[in-house]
Amino acid sequence: MAKVYGNRWETVDNLGKGGQGDVFRVTDRSGKLDGFYALKRLINQKRRWRFENEVKAVTRLDHPNIIRLVDNSALVAGLGDPTEVSDVEKSYLVMPIAQYGDLSRRPKLTEHDPKATLDVALPLAQALAYAHRNNVIHRDVKPQNILFSEQDHNPWLADFGLCLIRDEPERKTQDGEEVGPAKFMAPELEGGLKIEEVGYDVDVYSLGKVIYYMLSGGVILPRELWNKRPYSDLFDRGEQFVLIGTLLSRMICGHESRIQTMDEVVDRIFAIQKWPTKAKALPTPAIDAFASLQKKVATKKATDVSNAEIASKRATEEQRLINGILNLIEPELQAVADAFAINDEMSSQSRRLNYFADGPALPGYRPIASTELLFTNDNENLSREHVLRFTIFSSITYGPIRAATALSHAPKEREHTEFAMLASYRVDIPLSPHKSPTWYNVAETGRNGRIAENLQQLETFSTSNWTDDPISIKRTVEDAIVGFAKIIAEE
């Protein structure tokens, strides 16, 4: 039985389900518009903010490659309070019908065809660039949201339900909520970025995935593997394929290396489209040489990007480890410092160091963090300073971790970063011009030989496993503190 929405739109048949509700083919009973249109009816009121988002975004965007809004219910007046709409059938919007479906139904039309692929990609990039200039980030660019009204390569960008409108005073998406199509989504969105951290380049990443999808005939590229076989084989088909591969190397990558504006993507697509005309003026050997050079450049760029991302990830993990270990050590040292400071004749303090030149050395490692406890007994001859220092070292090694006391679950890959924590003891005379050069290992039994002579107290771990056994690390700290106290008592 036909239903009527807004006293105007009468249903003809069901076109299927969209991301937020049912989609019907409808006609205009008022006689203002001829032909058929698509009416999307909201079902799940919990997703009403997406519905409002789409209405507000499409209303402000007037572009030939962005689907237009024909009509909508008074849903927007409520500004996000689901209780204001009791009848879900009052919530709807009307748009033109895409007679020829979405991109997911026609990947073979662009397979191994750079011209056809770019003919679709260019207007999409232009539509996204226009949206960005109007403070709208789509965040859901995928084949299912790219529609065709004719049997050509002129698309409509649709479904702005997950978009981010930058200048909106109220943002419905919760901080930390993942948005976007999982297989086309920029990696930084997976963890749920805060609203203010979402950049326009997330759409650059997704469009890059869509371009690969079209050129490959429907292959969904896993992560950033465009330069790994068999996915990279796609670009061995000629110079224009190589140029597209070079472009994708700057789109399907980490945020730091990614093209930041859609306008730049538009310019690059234009340049690739013009390549066949320019190539006609070149001899074939020159074209082949150019294609080879472009491929080498893209490969090197991908390697550089990969190395930079690995280095950044390693630095982040290293800092996380340093903070975690120091957060275990420093409260223990501060508690000891407070306990020692019971009268004016003894003083003690805990401090974190920013320099390591006078610290203990460990062959094959570099010091990256250090914290220490200083104790002074004024009744002692020369008022010597007793120093208990915990130093964290790092070393890039090959093969399995070599220390016998390594924690379990050590990484087995060819290359990894190994970390070591060392508790050491030294005594200084403040008024002396010479500091003691000798650091000793500290164990529960007290001073345990020079570091160069005895490494049995070395605690080693990796970024991935140090949290597996924090009790072991804490026990090492406590044992060193006990040994330190015994040394002081014996002096």
Long-range contacts (C-beta under 8 A, 24 or more apart in sequence): 3-89, 4-29, 5-39, 5-41, 5-73, 5-89, 5-92, 6-71, 6-73, 6-92, 8-71, 9-37, 9-39, 9-71, 9-92, 9-94, 11-39, 12-36, 15-97, 18-159, 19-50, 19-159, 19-161, 20-44, 20-47, 20-50, 20-51, 20-54, 20-161, 21-51, 25-97, 26-94, 33-70, 36-97, 37-70, 37-94, 37-95, 37-96, 37-97, 38-94, 38-95, 38-96, 38-97, 38-98, 39-92, 39-93, 39-94, 40-92, 40-93, 40-94, 40-95, 41-88, 41-89, 41-91, 41-92, 42-75, 42-88, 42-91, 42-92, 43-88, 45-82, 45-85, 45-88, 45-91, 46-82, 47-161, 48-75, 48-80, 48-82, 48-85, 48-91, 49-80, 49-172, 49-173, 50-161, 50-162, 50-172, 51-75, 51-91, 51-93, 51-161, 52-76, 52-78, 52-79, 52-80, 52-172, 53-160, 53-161, 53-162, 53-163, 53-165, 53-172, 54-93, 54-159, 54-160, 54-161, 54-163, 55-93, 56-165, 56-168, 57-131, 57-136, 57-160, 57-163, 57-165, 58-95, 58-160, 60-134, 60-136, 61-130, 61-131, 61-134, 61-136, 61-160, 63-126, 63-127, 63-130, 63-131, 64-123, 65-123, 65-124, 65-126, 65-127, 65-154, 65-155, 65-156, 65-157, 66-127, 66-130, 66-131, 66-156, 66-157, 66-158, 67-95, 67-96, 67-98, 67-147, 67-156, 67-157, 67-158, 68-95, 68-96, 69-93, 69-94, 69-95, 70-94, 70-95, 70-96, 79-170, 80-170, 80-172, 95-158, 96-149, 96-156, 97-149, 98-147, 98-148, 98-149, 98-156, 98-158, 99-148, 99-149, 99-150, 100-148, 100-149, 100-150, 100-151, 101-147, 101-148, 102-143, 102-144, 102-145, 102-146, 102-147, 102-148, 103-143, 103-144, 103-146, 103-147, 103-148, 103-155, 103-210, 103-213, 103-214, 104-143, 104-144, 104-218, 106-148, 107-143, 107-213, 107-214, 107-216, 107-217, 107-218, 108-217, 108-218, 109-153, 110-153, 110-214, 110-215, 110-217, 111-214, 111-215, 111-216, 111-217, 111-218, 112-215, 112-217, 112-234, 112-237, 113-215, 114-215, 114-238, 114-240, 114-241, 114-244, 114-272, 115-273, 116-153, 116-214, 117-211, 117-214, 117-215, 117-244, 118-244, 118-269, 118-272, 118-273, 119-153, 120-146, 120-153, 120-155, 120-214, 121-207, 121-210, 121-211, 121-214, 121-269, 122-266, 122-269, 122-270, 122-273, 123-154, 123-155, 124-155, 124-157, 124-207, 124-210, 125-207, 125-262, 125-265, 125-266, 125-269, 126-266, 127-157, 128-157, 128-203, 128-207, 128-262, 129-261, 129-262, 129-263, 129-265, 129-266, 131-157, 131-163, 132-200, 132-203, 132-261, 132-262, 135-165, 135-166, 135-167, 136-160, 136-163, 136-164, 136-165, 136-166, 137-163, 137-164, 137-166, 137-198, 137-199, 137-200, 137-202, 137-203, 138-162, 138-163, 138-203, 138-206, 139-163, 139-164, 139-179, 139-180, 139-189, 139-198, 139-202, 139-203, 140-179, 140-180, 140-181, 140-206, 141-181, 141-184, 141-203, 141-206, 141-207, 141-210, 142-181, 142-183, 142-184, 142-206, 142-210, 143-210, 143-213, 144-181, 146-210, 164-195, 164-198, 171-195, 180-206, 181-206, 183-209, 183-220, 184-209, 184-210, 184-220, 186-255, 187-223, 187-224, 187-254, 187-255, 188-255, 199-255, 199-260, 200-260, 200-261, 200-262, 201-255, 201-258, 201-259, 201-260, 201-261, 203-262, 204-251, 204-258, 204-259, 204-260, 204-261, 204-262, 204-265, 205-251, 205-252, 205-253, 205-258, 207-251, 207-262, 207-265, 208-247, 208-248, 208-251, 208-252, 209-252, 211-244, 211-247, 211-248, 211-251, 212-248, 212-252, 215-241, 215-244, 221-252, 224-252, 224-253, 224-254, 226-252, 226-302, 227-298, 227-299, 227-302, 235-295, 235-298, 238-291, 239-275, 239-279, 239-287, 239-288, 239-290, 239-291, 239-294, 240-272, 240-275, 240-276, 242-291, 242-294, 242-295, 242-298, 243-271, 243-272, 243-275, 243-294, 244-272, 245-294, 245-295, 245-298, 246-294, 246-297, 246-298, 246-301, 247-272, 249-298, 249-301, 249-302, 249-305, 250-301, 253-302, 253-305, 253-309, 254-305, 254-308, 254-309, 254-312, 256-308, 256-309, 256-312, 257-305, 257-308, 257-309, 314-417, 314-463, 317-417, 317-463, 318-368, 318-394, 318-417, 318-419, 318-463, 320-463, 321-392, 321-419, 321-463, 321-466, 322-368, 322-369, 322-392, 324-466, 324-467, 324-470, 325-369, 325-392, 325-421, 325-466, 325-473, 326-352, 326-369, 326-371, 326-392, 328-470, 328-473, 328-474, 328-477, 329-371, 329-390, 329-477, 330-371, 332-474, 332-477, 332-478, 332-481, 333-371, 333-372, 333-373, 333-388, 333-390, 333-481, 336-373, 336-481, 336-485, 337-373, 340-375, 344-378, 345-377, 345-378, 345-379, 346-375, 346-376, 346-377, 346-378, 347-375, 347-376, 347-378, 348-373, 348-374, 348-375, 348-376, 349-373, 349-374, 350-374, 353-389, 356-391, 358-435, 359-389, 359-391, 359-424, 359-439, 360-389, 360-391, 360-422, 360-424, 360-439, 360-451, 361-451, 362-391, 362-393, 362-420, 362-422, 362-451, 362-458, 364-395, 364-397, 365-393, 365-394, 365-395, 365-420, 366-393, 366-394, 366-395, 367-391, 367-392, 367-393, 368-392, 368-393, 368-394, 373-481, 373-484, 375-484, 375-488, 376-430, 377-488, 380-491, 382-429, 382-431, 382-432, 383-429, 383-430, 384-427, 384-428, 384-429, 384-430, 384-491, 385-427, 385-428, 385-429, 385-430, 386-425, 386-427, 386-484, 386-487, 386-488, 386-491, 387-425, 387-426, 387-427, 387-428, 388-423, 388-424, 388-425, 388-442, 388-480, 388-481, 388-484, 389-423, 389-424, 389-425, 389-426, 389-439, 390-421, 390-422, 390-423, 390-424, 390-477, 390-480, 391-421, 391-422, 391-424, 392-419, 392-420, 392-421, 393-419, 393-420, 393-421, 393-422, 394-418, 394-419, 394-420, 395-419, 395-420, 401-460, 401-462, 403-455, 403-458, 403-460, 405-456, 405-458, 405-459, 405-460, 406-460, 406-461, 407-459, 407-460, 407-461, 407-462, 407-465, 407-466, 407-468, 407-469, 407-472, 408-465, 408-468, 408-469, 409-464, 409-465, 409-468, 410-461, 410-462, 410-465, 411-462, 411-464, 411-465, 416-462, 417-462, 417-463, 418-460, 418-461, 418-462, 419-460, 419-461, 419-462, 419-463, 419-466, 420-458, 420-459, 420-460, 420-461, 421-458, 421-459, 421-460, 421-461, 421-473, 421-476, 422-451, 422-457, 422-458, 422-459, 423-457, 423-476, 423-477, 423-479, 423-480, 423-483, 424-451, 425-483, 425-484, 425-487, 427-491, 442-480, 442-483, 442-484, 442-487, 443-479, 443-480, 443-483, 444-479, 444-480, 444-482, 444-483, 445-483, 445-486, 446-483, 446-486, 446-487, 446-490, 447-483, 447-487, 448-483
